[in-house]
Amino acid sequence: MPTRLFLPLALLLLFVASACAQSIDKPTPLVVMNLAAHPDDEDGLTLAHYRWAHDAVAYSVIYTRGEGGQNEIGPDLYEKLGAIRTEETERAGRILGSQVRFLNFYDFGYSKFATEAFDEWGGRDAVTARLVRVIRELKPDVIFTNHDTLTVGPRTQHGQHQVVGISAYDAFALAADASYHPEQLAEPGVDLWQPKRLFLRTWRFSGGDAEADVAVPVGDMIPGRDESASDLAVRAAAEHRSQGFDKFAPRFRRETTQFQLLRTAPGVPPLPEGATDLAVGLAPNQYADDLPLATLLDTGRLTASLLDNEGLRTENVRALPGQTVPLYWRFGTTFSPNGQPTPVEIVFTGAVDTVVTVPPEASSNTEPIAFLRIPPDAKPTLPKAERQYDRFLSTPPIQYAIRLPGQPEAIYTAEHLALDIAAPITVELPDGIVRLQPGENTLDYRIRIDDPDATGATAQLVLAPPGGENIRVRPLFVGEQTVGKRAGWTDETFAFTLPDEIPRIDYELRLEVRPVPTPTPYTPTTAIRTARALPEVDVPDGLRVGFVKSYDETTEYALRTMGATVVPLDSAALASSSFAGLHTIVVDIRAYLVRSDLRRYNDRLLDWVRGGGHLIVTYQKTFEWNEQYDDPFDETKKNPAGFAPYPLLLGRDRVTYEDAPVTLLEPEHVLFSKPNVITPDAWDGWIQERGLYFPAGYDHRYTELFSMHDPGEEPLTSSTLLAEVGEGTYLYTALGWYRQFDIYNPGAYRLFANLVSLPLVDGR
């Protein structure tokens, strides 16, 4: 139970004239749970229907944070992208009325096989056990998912989706098995639990033709509201901006969601014919009535505040473990129901478990009304990209409710406290690989010193080869600098000098930061990255490359690093065909999605190619490239769009194994000898995938350059296509270049340098 703190501090409150407390919106005794592999995979239609039309408790359990996808709103990838998608999913969950839980498996990118995903995530039992624990905690009556266990056929699912389907099928029974991971049952609130039904949604993603067992009417109007679950789901889908869903969210609108029953618990009544309710005939769930405050808030059961300018505030939105935080109101008048001044309680839960009772004496709202102490062992939640994996629930760590003493049901307002927990010192390094070069180098980093006793910090940089903790291995560099304390984040630069000859191996770069003065004992805040010397790569002298940028920065940076002169092409340049002096033009990834000017003036680029230019288009997606592709999930609506000089239709083929063997189909072509000699090791060390959205149909005038395939599949030969067009050349490549540039992969650098150098090495 929380500890009661009676504080002789003033409270000024302004309630509506009636001063009538709201009651908790009690759910019906039903709990539903949706399982999804990635943010945006959730079945928002069905979740919203059960939360708002059935008043059920709705949970959205997501296996990853979407780190392995693309980002359509900026350059952030991997962990930072995961933090972005986490926040998008939380916002979508608030609209749907579902609480979002993350299982924190790392999204390593698209896979075709469940075995690959299980291997990456620690094995089938490790994945299933984590799901079982969540089922035992949340106790759902009904579990439903979009994800099948299909591993063959034309509608094969993403390997990570297959893992969801397989683990859901296993966990359905194992959650009630006392012999399965019994150590979980020692945790508070984690009990044996048998879900009643498991469903597979048969819309879009399933490959079978089985007739639906249940059709849920998600298009019906919600009682008491002027909207349907379908309306809510469209609004929620639009929150996934990094996925580009804000551009086509209305395509998710449906009148029904259809499901196939996969598993039923013993003793559960069969579904009636023509069922429209996944939970029809189920007994009440006694656990649906006792929900934590965070769940009540996230599912929209405590949203209507009676307080003017509702809520508490703190001086800062971050606090340290062990720190005492002053709390303020945003308003002020004495709370006096029936004319009698009355104290109130502020009940804190989450990272802080306490009740602050505040008497009703008048005071200025510029003074703290109470002080809240953060436990010394509280887990930091900042920086979000790093700390997101420490928790399954990613809403703010502290919640509060305001109520009358002794009346737990009479809540006047409740909310997540706008406060995150930070370490005394936080340091952030740039994403990805840190580049090294002979001579002078700089490392940019950000630091924030929140320790109130610190006057500054010391930062030690250690750059060591593999095995650097072995005292016989000499670090490449060790140095230290002092940083002064300033308010908020500050940008710092660490300058260091390296030898003229740097072995081209991976190094571990460690930046260790300590406060000044440093208490004893003290564990430094450490940021670690892999560091790598820039690849040895050649481009012809004077190479000038025009660049049509999208939302990413990686390819442009790589071109400059290679030694090319890069000329950004804006709308004016495209409209006026201002391409004089350029040898090559590169169109960035997904540029046909985000550059309306590129779509409008694409013909200018093709005219330039016919006159002798060399155009390279990097990977695009089907629905942004193929004309009349009205539904990105309907493969029947695809026609060549004319962006390429000859017909070229994008499909969904991809090679997901980073080490998939590659064969040169035109080994004597100048692209593989000048200015860099391409050897088989050029394909070593690639990450995440070889490529994706390979062309599925194309004119015979394109020359296929590479052949590659995943295990057990037929070779794909369309990853990179080259065509002569008039006096010039056109090259489309669906390989994942930008991910390789981000890690300074030497083979990818040399290969792409040859692609952009073609006009200066082929004799033209």
C-alpha positions in Angstrom: 0.0 0.0 0.0 1.2 3.6 -0.6 2.7 5.5 2.3 0.6 8.5 3.4 2.4 11.8 3.6 0.6 14.6 5.4 2.1 17.9 4.3 1.1 21.2 5.8 1.1 22.9 2.4 -1.5 25.1 0.8 -3.8 23.9 -2.0 -5.7 26.2 -4.3 -8.2 24.5 -6.6 -10.9 25.6 -9.0 -13.7 23.0 -9.6 -16.9 23.5 -11.5 -19.7 24.9 -9.3 -21.2 21.6 -8.5 -17.8 20.3 -7.3 -19.0 16.8 -8.2 -16.3 14.2 -8.6 -16.3 11.8 -11.6 -16.6 8.1 -11.2 -14.2 5.7 -12.9 -15.7 4.4 -16.2 -15.9 0.8 -15.2 -15.4 -1.6 -18.2 -17.6 -4.5 -18.9 -16.0 -7.7 -17.6 -14.3 -8.5 -20.9 -10.6 -8.2 -21.8 -9.4 -8.4 -25.4 -5.8 -8.5 -26.7 -4.4 -7.9 -30.1 -1.0 -9.2 -31.1 1.2 -7.5 -33.7 4.8 -7.7 -34.9 5.4 -4.0 -35.5 3.9 -0.6 -34.8 1.1 0.0 -37.4 0.4 -3.8 -37.6 -2.2 -3.5 -34.8 -5.8 -4.2 -35.7 -7.1 -0.8 -34.8 -10.5 -1.4 -36.2 -11.3 -4.3 -33.9 -9.5 -2.8 -30.9 -11.6 0.4 -31.2 -14.8 -1.6 -31.6 -14.3 -3.6 -28.4 -13.2 -0.6 -26.4 -15.9 1.9 -27.4 -18.8 -0.3 -28.6 -18.4 -3.1 -26.0 -16.6 -1.0 -23.2 -14.1 -3.8 -22.9 -10.5 -3.6 -21.7 -8.4 -3.5 -24.8 -4.6 -4.3 -25.0 -2.3 -3.9 -28.0 0.7 -6.1 -27.6 3.5 -5.4 -30.1 6.6 -7.5 -30.4 9.0 -4.9 -31.7 9.3 -1.1 -31.9 9.7 -1.0 -35.7 13.5 -0.2 -35.6 14.2 -2.1 -38.8 11.9 -0.1 -41.1 12.3 3.0 -43.1 11.6 6.5 -41.9 9.5 8.8 -44.1 9.7 11.9 -41.9 13.5 12.2 -41.3 16.9 10.5 -41.2 16.6 8.7 -37.9 16.9 4.9 -38.1 17.2 1.9 -35.8 16.9 2.8 -32.0 15.9 6.4 -32.7 13.3 5.3 -35.2 12.0 2.8 -32.6 11.5 5.7 -30.2 9.6 7.7 -32.8 7.4 4.7 -33.7 6.8 4.0 -30.0 5.4 7.6 -29.5 3.3 7.3 -32.7 1.8 4.0 -31.4 1.1 5.5 -28.0 -0.8 8.4 -29.7 -2.7 5.9 -31.9 -3.5 3.8 -28.8 -5.1 6.8 -27.1 -7.5 7.2 -30.0 -8.3 3.5 -30.1 -8.7 3.3 -26.4 -6.2 0.5 -26.0 -3.2 0.3 -23.8 0.0 -0.5 -25.7 2.5 -3.1 -24.4 5.9 -3.8 -26.1 7.7 -7.1 -25.9 10.9 -5.4 -26.9 12.2 -7.8 -29.5 14.5 -6.0 -31.9 13.2 -5.4 -35.4 16.1 -6.6 -37.6 14.3 -5.9 -40.9 12.2 -7.9 -43.2 12.6 -11.7 -43.1 10.9 -14.4 -45.0 11.2 -17.2 -42.5 10.1 -17.7 -38.9 13.3 -19.6 -38.2 15.4 -16.6 -38.9 13.3 -14.4 -36.6 13.3 -17.0 -33.8 17.1 -17.3 -34.1 17.4 -13.5 -33.9 15.1 -13.3 -30.8 16.6 -16.1 -28.7 14.6 -19.1 -29.9 11.0 -20.2 -30.0 10.8 -20.8 -26.3 12.2 -17.4 -25.4 9.7 -15.6 -27.6 6.7 -17.7 -26.4 7.7 -17.3 -22.7 7.7 -13.5 -23.0 4.2 -13.6 -24.5 3.0 -16.1 -21.9 4.1 -13.8 -19.1 2.1 -10.9 -20.6 -1.0 -13.1 -21.0 -0.7 -14.2 -17.4 -0.5 -10.6 -16.3 -3.2 -9.1 -18.4 -5.6 -12.1 -18.5 -7.3 -11.7 -21.8 -10.5 -13.5 -22.7 -10.0 -13.2 -26.4 -6.7 -12.9 -28.4 -6.7 -11.9 -32.0 -4.0 -11.2 -34.6 -3.5 -10.4 -38.3 -0.5 -12.7 -38.4 -0.6 -16.2 -39.7 2.0 -19.0 -39.5 2.3 -19.2 -43.3 5.7 -20.0 -44.6 4.9 -21.0 -48.2 2.7 -19.8 -51.0 2.0 -16.5 -52.7 0.8 -14.8 -49.5 3.7 -15.8 -47.4 3.9 -13.5 -44.4 6.9 -11.5 -43.0 9.0 -13.9 -40.9 8.5 -11.8 -37.8 4.7 -11.9 -38.5 5.0 -15.7 -38.7 6.6 -15.7 -35.3 3.7 -13.8 -33.8 1.2 -16.4 -35.2 3.3 -19.4 -34.0 4.0 -18.0 -30.5 0.3 -17.0 -30.1 -0.8 -20.5 -31.0 1.7 -22.0 -28.5 1.1 -19.5 -25.7 -2.7 -19.9 -25.8 -2.4 -23.2 -23.9 1.0 -22.7 -22.2 -0.2 -19.7 -20.2 -2.4 -22.1 -18.2 0.3 -24.8 -17.8 1.8 -24.7 -14.3 4.9 -26.5 -15.5 5.7 -23.9 -18.1 8.1 -21.2 -16.7 6.8 -21.4 -13.2 9.2 -18.7 -12.1 6.9 -16.2 -13.7 4.2 -17.0 -11.1 6.3 -15.5 -8.3 5.8 -12.1 -9.8 2.9 -9.9 -8.3 -0.2 -10.2 -10.5 1.2 -12.9 -12.7 -1.1 -16.0 -12.4 -2.0 -19.0 -14.5 -4.5 -18.0 -17.1 -6.4 -19.7 -19.9 -7.6 -17.4 -22.7 -10.9 -18.5 -24.1 -10.5 -18.0 -27.8 -7.7 -17.3 -30.3 -8.6 -15.7 -33.7 -6.8 -15.0 -36.9 -8.1 -12.1 -38.9 -8.6 -13.3 -42.5 -8.5 -9.8 -44.1 -5.6 -9.0 -46.4 -2.9 -11.0 -44.8 -4.1 -14.6 -44.6 -3.5 -16.9 -47.6 -6.4 -19.3 -47.2 -10.0 -19.1 -48.5 -11.6 -20.3 -45.2 -15.0 -18.8 -44.5 -15.0 -16.4 -41.6 -16.3 -17.7 -38.3 -17.0 -14.1 -37.0 -17.6 -10.9 -38.8 -17.2 -7.9 -36.4 -19.3 -4.8 -37.4 -16.6 -2.2 -37.0 -18.4 0.2 -39.4 -21.4 0.5 -37.1 -21.9 3.7 -35.2 -20.7 3.5 -31.6 -23.6 4.0 -29.1 -23.5 7.5 -27.8 -20.9 8.7 -30.3 -21.2 10.2 -33.7 -18.5 7.9 -35.2 -17.6 4.3 -35.7 -14.7 2.2 -34.8 -13.7 2.4 -38.4 -13.5 6.2 -38.1 -11.3 6.0 -35.0 -9.0 3.4 -36.7 -8.5 5.7 -39.6 -7.6 8.6 -37.3 -5.2 6.3 -35.3 -3.5 5.0 -38.5 -2.7 8.5 -39.5 -0.5 8.9 -36.4 2.0 6.5 -37.9 3.6 9.3 -39.9 7.1 7.7 -40.0 5.4 4.8 -42.0 3.7 7.3 -44.3 0.3 6.2 -43.1 -0.9 9.7 -42.8 -1.0 9.8 -46.6 -3.3 6.9 -47.1 -5.0 6.2 -43.7 -8.5 6.2 -45.2 -7.6 3.0 -47.1 -7.8 1.1 -43.8 -11.6 1.9 -43.5 -13.7 -1.3 -43.4 -17.3 -2.1 -42.5 -16.4 -5.5 -40.9 -13.3 -7.4 -39.7 -13.5 -11.1 -40.3 -11.9 -13.8 -38.2 -11.2 -17.5 -38.3 -11.3 -19.3 -34.9 -8.0 -21.0 -34.3 -8.2 -22.3 -30.7 -10.8 -22.6 -28.0 -10.3 -23.4 -24.4 -12.0 -26.4 -22.8 -15.6 -25.8 -21.7 -16.0 -22.6 -23.9 -19.3 -22.7 -25.9 -19.0 -23.0 -29.6 -19.6 -19.9 -31.8 -23.1 -19.6 -33.2 -23.5 -19.4 -37.0 -23.2 -15.9 -38.3 -21.5 -14.7 -35.1 -20.6 -11.0 -34.9 -18.9 -11.0 -31.5 -15.5 -12.6 -30.8 -16.6 -12.9 -27.1 -20.1 -14.2 -27.6 -21.2 -16.6 -24.8 -18.1 -16.0 -22.6 -18.3 -15.8 -18.8 -17.5 -12.5 -17.1 -13.9 -11.8 -16.4 -13.4 -10.9 -12.8 -10.1 -9.2 -13.4 -11.5 -6.6 -15.8 -12.8 -4.6 -12.8 -9.5 -3.9 -11.0 -7.3 -1.9 -13.4 -4.2 0.1 -12.6 -4.5 3.8 -12.9 -2.2 3.8 -16.0 -4.5 1.4 -17.8 -7.6 3.5 -16.9 -5.8 6.6 -18.3 -4.5 4.9 -21.5 -7.8 3.4 -22.3 -9.7 6.7 -21.9 -11.6 5.9 -18.7 -10.4 9.0 -16.8 -10.3 11.7 -19.4 -12.9 14.3 -18.4 -11.3 16.6 -15.8 -13.4 18.9 -13.6 -10.3 21.0 -12.9 -9.8 24.3 -14.7 -6.5 24.1 -16.7 -6.3 20.6 -15.4 -3.4 19.0 -13.6 -0.1 19.2 -11.8 3.1 20.6 -13.2 6.7 20.4 -12.2 9.5 22.9 -12.7 11.2 20.6 -15.2 10.0 17.6 -17.2 12.9 15.4 -16.0 14.0 14.3 -12.6 16.9 12.2 -11.2 16.5 9.1 -9.1 16.5 10.1 -5.4 15.6 13.7 -6.3 12.8 15.6 -4.6 10.5 17.4 -7.1 8.3 20.3 -6.2 4.7 20.2 -7.5 2.5 23.1 -8.6 -1.1 23.7 -9.6 -1.9 25.5 -12.8 -4.9 27.2 -11.2 -6.1 28.4 -7.8 -9.2 28.8 -5.6 -10.1 27.0 -2.4 -12.0 23.7 -3.0 -15.0 24.0 -0.7 -17.9 21.5 -1.4 -21.0 22.5 0.6 -19.1 25.6 1.7 -16.7 23.6 3.8 -12.9 23.7 3.0 -11.8 20.1 2.4 -8.4 18.4 2.0 -7.7 16.3 -1.0 -5.4 13.4 -1.7 -3.0 13.1 -4.6 -2.4 9.4 -5.3 0.8 8.7 -7.2 1.5 5.3 -8.9 4.0 3.8 -11.2 7.6 4.7 -10.5 6.4 6.5 -7.3 3.9 4.8 -5.0 2.6 7.2 -2.4 -0.3 9.4 -1.4 0.1 13.1 -0.6 -2.7 14.6 1.5 -2.9 18.3 1.1 -4.9 20.6 3.4 -7.2 23.3 2.0 -5.6 26.5 3.3 -5.4 29.2 0.6 -2.0 30.0 -1.0 -0.6 31.4 -4.2 -0.3 29.0 -7.0 3.2 30.1 -7.6 4.3 28.2 -4.5 4.7 24.4 -4.5 1.7 22.6 -3.0 3.8 19.4 -2.3 7.1 17.7 -2.9 7.5 14.3 -4.5 10.5 12.2 -4.0 11.7 10.0 -6.8 12.9 6.6 -5.4 16.7 6.2 -5.6 16.3 2.9 -7.5 13.9 4.4 -10.2 14.9 3.3 -13.7 15.7 6.2 -16.0 13.4 6.7 -19.0 15.7 9.1 -20.8 17.2 9.1 -23.4 14.2 7.4 -24.9 16.1 5.7 -27.8 18.4 4.0 -25.3 16.0 3.4 -22.4 12.9 2.2 -24.3 13.9 -1.4 -23.9 13.9 -1.3 -20.1 10.1 -1.2 -20.0 7.2 -3.0 -21.6 4.9 0.0 -20.9 6.2 3.2 -22.5 3.8 5.8 -21.1 5.2 8.4 -18.7 6.5 6.5 -15.6 4.3 8.3 -13.0 0.6 8.7 -12.8 -1.6 10.7 -10.3 -5.2 10.9 -9.3 -6.8 13.6 -7.2 -9.6 12.4 -4.9 -11.3 13.1 -1.5 -9.8 11.2 1.4 -11.4 7.8 1.9 -13.3 8.0 -1.4 -11.1 6.0 -3.9 -13.9 6.0 -6.5 -14.4 9.8 -6.4 -11.6 11.0 -8.7 -11.7 14.7 -9.7 -8.9 14.3 -12.2 -6.1 12.0 -13.2 -3.3 12.0 -15.7 0.2 10.9 -16.4 2.6 13.3 -14.7 4.6 15.1 -17.4 7.9 14.0 -15.9 10.6 11.6 -17.2 13.5 10.1 -15.1 17.0 10.8 -16.2 20.5 9.8 -15.1 22.6 12.5 -13.4 24.6 12.9 -16.7 23.3 11.9 -20.1 25.5 11.7 -23.1 24.5 11.0 -26.7 26.8 10.0 -29.7 25.8 10.2 -33.3 23.9 7.2 -34.7 25.7 4.5 -36.6 29.3 4.0 -37.3 31.8 6.7 -36.3 34.2 7.5 -39.2 37.9 7.7 -38.7 40.6 9.2 -41.0 44.3 9.7 -40.7 45.3 12.9 -39.0 42.8 15.2 -37.4 39.4 13.9 -36.4 36.5 15.2 -34.5 33.7 13.5 -32.6 30.5 15.5 -32.0 28.4 14.6 -29.0 25.7 16.0 -26.8 25.8 16.1 -23.1 23.3 17.1 -20.4 24.4 17.6 -16.8 21.4 17.4 -14.4 23.4 16.5 -11.3 22.8 19.5 -8.9 26.1 19.0 -7.2 28.2 19.0 -10.4 30.1 22.0 -11.7 31.0 20.3 -14.9 32.2 16.9 -16.3 35.2 15.2 -17.6 34.8 13.2 -20.8 37.4 10.5 -21.6 37.6 9.1 -25.2 39.0 5.6 -25.7 39.5 4.2 -29.1 40.6 0.6 -29.1 40.8 -2.3 -31.5 39.0 -5.6 -30.8 40.2 -7.1 -27.6 40.9 -3.6 -26.3 40.3 -4.6 -22.7 43.3 -6.9 -23.0 46.2 -4.9 -21.5 48.5 -6.2 -24.3 46.4 -4.5 -26.9 47.3 -0.8 -27.2 44.4 1.6 -27.8 44.6 3.7 -30.9 43.8 6.8 -28.9 43.1 7.8 -25.3 42.3 11.4 -24.3 40.3 13.5 -21.9 38.6 16.9 -22.0 36.6 19.0 -19.5 33.1 20.2 -20.1 31.5 23.1 -18.3 28.0 22.8 -16.8 25.2 24.7 -18.7 21.5 24.5 -18.7 19.9 21.8 -20.8 21.7 20.0 -23.7 24.9 21.3 -25.0 26.8 20.3 -28.2 30.4 19.4 -27.7 33.3 18.4 -30.0 36.2 16.1 -29.1 39.2 16.7 -31.3 41.8 13.9 -31.6 44.7 13.0 -33.9 45.2 9.5 -35.4 48.3 8.1 -37.1 48.8 8.4 -40.9 48.2 4.7 -41.2 45.0 3.3 -39.6 44.4 -0.4 -39.9 41.0 -0.9 -41.6 39.4 -2.8 -38.9 36.5 -2.1 -36.6 37.3 -0.2 -33.4 35.3 0.3 -30.2 34.8 3.9 -29.4 33.9 4.6 -25.7 33.1 8.0 -24.3 33.1 7.9 -20.5 31.7 10.9 -18.7 32.0 11.7 -14.9 30.8 14.7 -13.0 33.1 17.2 -11.5 33.6 16.7 -8.6 33.3 12.9 -8.9 31.9 11.2 -5.9 33.4 7.9 -4.8 32.4 5.3 -5.8 30.9 6.4 -9.1 30.1 4.5 -12.3 30.7 6.7 -15.4 28.0 7.3 -17.9 29.3 5.5 -21.0 28.3 5.7 -24.7 29.7 3.2 -27.1 29.9 3.1 -30.9 31.7 1.1 -33.5 34.3 3.2 -35.3 35.7 2.5 -38.7 38.2 4.1 -41.1 36.7 5.5 -44.3 36.7 3.1 -47.2 39.4 3.3 -49.8 37.4 4.3 -52.8 38.1 6.1 -56.1 36.0 8.3 -58.3 37.2 10.1 -61.4 38.6 13.6 -61.0 36.0 16.2 -61.5 32.9 13.9 -61.1 29.8 16.1 -60.6 26.7 14.4 -59.3 23.3 16.0 -59.1 21.2 14.7 -56.2 17.4 14.6 -55.8 17.1 14.3 -52.0 14.2 12.8 -50.2 14.1 12.6 -46.4 17.4 10.8 -45.9 20.9 12.2 -45.7 23.0 9.1 -46.0 23.5 8.7 -49.7 24.3 12.4 -50.3 26.9 12.2 -47.5 28.4 9.0 -49.0 28.7 10.7 -52.4 30.6 13.6 -50.9 32.8 11.2 -48.9 33.7 9.3 -52.1 35.1 12.6 -53.5 32.3 13.5 -55.9 31.1 17.1 -56.2 27.4 16.9 -55.2 24.9 19.4 -56.6 21.5 19.4 -54.8 18.6 19.6 -57.3 15.6 21.6 -55.9 12.3 22.2 -57.6 13.6 25.1 -59.6 16.4 23.0 -61.0 14.1 20.2 -62.0 11.6 22.5 -63.6 14.2 24.4 -65.6 16.3 21.3 -66.5 19.3 23.0 -64.9 21.6 20.0 -65.3 24.5 21.5 -67.2 27.9 20.2 -66.1 26.5 17.2 -64.4 27.8 13.7 -65.3 25.3 11.7 -63.1 22.1 12.4 -61.3 21.1 10.2 -58.3 17.4 10.0 -57.2 17.3 9.3 -53.4 15.3 6.5 -51.8 11.5 7.0 -51.7 11.9 10.4 -53.5 8.9 9.7 -55.7 6.9 9.5 -52.6 8.0 12.8 -50.9 9.0 15.0 -53.9 5.9 16.0 -55.9 8.2 18.2 -58.0 10.1 15.0 -59.0 6.9 13.4 -60.1 5.9 16.5 -62.0 9.2 17.1 -63.8 10.4 13.5 -64.2 10.2 13.9 -68.0 13.0 16.6 -67.7 15.3 14.0 -66.3 14.5 11.5 -69.0 15.1 14.1 -71.7 18.5 14.8 -70.1 19.3 11.0 -70.2 18.4 10.8 -73.9 20.8 13.7 -74.5 23.7 11.8 -72.9 23.1 12.0 -69.1 23.4 9.1 -66.6 20.5 8.7 -64.2 20.5 6.4 -61.1 17.2 5.8 -59.3 17.6 4.1 -55.9 14.8 2.0 -54.3 11.2 3.1 -54.3 8.1 1.3 -53.2 5.4 -0.2 -55.4 2.5 2.1 -54.5 4.6 5.3 -55.0 6.0 4.1 -58.3 3.4 1.9 -60.1 0.6 4.0 -61.7 -3.0 3.5 -60.5 -1.9 1.6 -57.5 -5.0 2.6 -55.6 -4.6 0.1 -52.7 -1.0 -0.8 -51.6 -2.3 -4.2 -50.4 -4.0 -5.1 -53.7 -1.6 -6.5 -56.2 -4.2 -6.4 -59.0 -4.0 -2.6 -59.3 -0.6 -2.1 -60.8 0.3 -0.5 -64.1 3.6 1.0 -65.3 3.8 4.7 -64.3 6.2 5.9 -66.9 8.8 7.2 -64.5 11.4 5.0 -66.2 12.3 5.4 -69.9 11.1 1.9 -70.7 8.3 -0.1 -68.9 9.5 -1.0 -65.4 7.0 -2.4 -62.8 8.0 -2.8 -59.2 7.0 -5.9 -57.2 7.5 -7.2 -53.7 10.4 -9.5 -54.2 13.4 -9.0 -52.0 16.5 -10.7 -50.6 16.5 -10.5 -46.9 19.7 -12.5 -46.0 22.5 -10.0 -45.7 25.0 -12.7 -46.8 23.0 -14.1 -49.7 25.4 -15.0 -52.5 25.7 -12.6 -55.4 26.6 -13.5 -59.0 27.7 -10.9 -61.5 25.7 -11.4 -64.7 27.9 -9.1 -66.8 31.3 -9.7 -65.2 33.2 -8.0 -68.0 31.1 -4.8 -67.8 33.1 -1.7 -67.1 31.0 -1.1 -64.0 32.9 -3.9 -62.2 36.4 -2.8 -63.1 36.6 1.1 -63.2 37.4 3.1 -61.3 37.4 0.4 -58.6 38.1 -3.3 -59.2 35.1 -5.2 -57.7 36.1 -8.4 -56.0 33.8 -11.0 -54.3 34.4 -9.5 -50.9 32.5 -6.3 -52.0 29.4 -8.1 -50.7 30.8 -8.9 -47.3 29.5 -7.2 -44.2 26.2 -5.9 -45.6 23.5 -5.4 -43.0 19.7 -6.0 -42.7 19.1 -7.1 -46.4 20.5 -7.1 -49.9 17.6 -5.2 -51.3 13.8 -4.9 -51.5 10.9 -4.2 -53.9 12.8 -5.6 -56.8 11.2 -4.9 -60.3 8.7 -7.6 -61.2 8.3 -6.8 -64.8 10.5 -4.8 -67.2 11.3 -4.2 -70.8 13.9 -6.4 -72.6 16.1 -3.3 -73.2 17.2 -3.4 -69.5 20.4 -5.4 -68.7 20.3 -7.4 -65.5 23.6 -6.9 -63.6 23.3 -9.2 -60.5 21.7 -12.5 -59.5 20.9 -13.3 -55.8 18.5 -15.2 -53.7 17.5 -16.3 -50.2 18.0 -19.9 -49.2 15.7 -22.3 -50.9 14.4 -19.7 -53.4 14.9 -19.2 -57.1 17.5 -16.5 -58.2 16.3 -13.0 -58.5 18.0 -11.0 -61.3 16.2 -7.6 -61.2 17.8 -5.9 -58.2 19.8 -3.6 -60.5 18.9 -2.9 -64.1 20.8 -0.8 -66.7 19.5 0.5 -70.0 20.9 2.6 -72.8 18.5 5.5 -73.6 19.3 7.6 -76.6 22.8 9.0 -75.9 22.7 8.3 -72.2 22.1 5.6 -69.6 19.4 4.8 -67.0 20.0 2.6 -64.0 17.5 1.4 -61.4 18.8 -0.3 -58.3 16.7 -1.7 -55.5 19.6 -2.7 -53.3 19.8 -1.4 -49.7 22.7 1.0 -50.4 21.8 3.6 -47.8 22.1 1.1 -44.9 25.5 0.1 -46.1 26.7 3.7 -46.5 25.6 4.3 -42.9 28.2 1.8 -41.7 30.9 2.7 -44.2 30.8 -0.7 -45.8 33.8 -0.6 -48.2 32.4 -2.9 -50.8 29.1 -0.9 -51.1 31.1 2.3 -51.4 33.3 0.9 -54.2 30.3 -0.6 -56.1 28.3 2.6 -55.9 31.3 4.7 -56.8 31.5 2.7 -60.0 27.8 3.2 -60.7 28.0 7.0 -60.4 31.3 7.1 -62.3 30.0 5.3 -65.4 29.9 8.4 -67.8 33.6 9.1 -67.2 34.9 5.6 -67.5 32.9 4.1 -70.4 34.6 6.1 -73.2 31.8 8.6 -73.7 
